[in-house]
Amino acid sequence: LFSSPQERDASAATAAREPPLEGGAGLEFKCVLVVNNALAMSKGKIASQCAHAAVGVYKVLAAFRDPRWLASFEACGEKTVVVGVATHGDLRDVVAAAEAAGLPVRVVCDAGRTEVEPGAMTVVGIVGPVQAVDQVTGHLRTL
């Protein structure tokens, strides 16, 4: 995954927080991948960056304070939805809201070898109980 040290540190800090809802067992979970549409990436680039985000979210969730969250996510079939935002600022706002909610977050930044500038924030992965994730991403449109 192509994340800067700051984003890796932010992901680790998010993973260490208390969950927004106690436990996790028995709750419906999902992952939302938020694509930065301001970068005008090709379909293939979006797919690649979403794959990085999905793997990264899984790693963050595996290290999350409450192991029941990973078990619940897997038990729900690892439901994943891809949405988009129009601007870099919108993406930063989504990250801030997810972190404020205590949700596991993975920010993917590109290496800059193909279509986008090095360090560009391409996709953000957020995972957790559906109700909590929807409070952060429910207003966004699917791709």
Secondary structure, DSSP 8 states (H G I E B T S, - for coil): ----HHHHHHHHHHHHS--SSS--TTS-EEEEEEEEGGG---HHHHHHHHHHHHHHHHHHHHTSS-THHHHHHHHTT--EEEEEESSHHHHHHHHHHHHHTT--EEEEE--SSSSS-TT-EEEEEEEEEHHHHHHHHTTSEE-
